[in-house]
Amino acid sequence: MKISEKQVTDWVGGYLKAWKTTDPADIADVFADDAESHEWPYETAWIGLDEIIRGWQSRAAWQEGGWSFDWKLLAVNGDTFVVKGVGAYRELGNFDNLWVVTLNEAGKCAVLRMWNNEIK
């Protein structure tokens, strides 16, 4: 499978919508049932859609006060793409993000590897 830039843009848009709503249906729109989500430095390893939904819902308070996410596509290689972004949270501060995302044939995330570094 070869991912297009439009697929990346659509997937990131869906991800941001799901992060904002934490609605299980929105999260299921971007993650496969057997997806993995790994995040550093938080040592997060959520395996399976149900665990990803619970994890996201447990972090809903992070969004208090509002947030934004600016990003750019760094690379696409077959079924995997790399995004660099900055998440700006009014309550938590700003974080540099690096995402490595592998999509399945349906265009849903099979594996997400994310690195977050607080900007001080």
Secondary structure by P-SEA (a helix, b strand, c coil): ccccaaaaaaaaaaaaaaaacccaaaaaaccccbbbbbbcccccccccaaaaaaaaaaacccccccbbbbbbbccccccbbbbbbbbbbccccbbbbbbbbbbcccccccbbbbbbbbcc
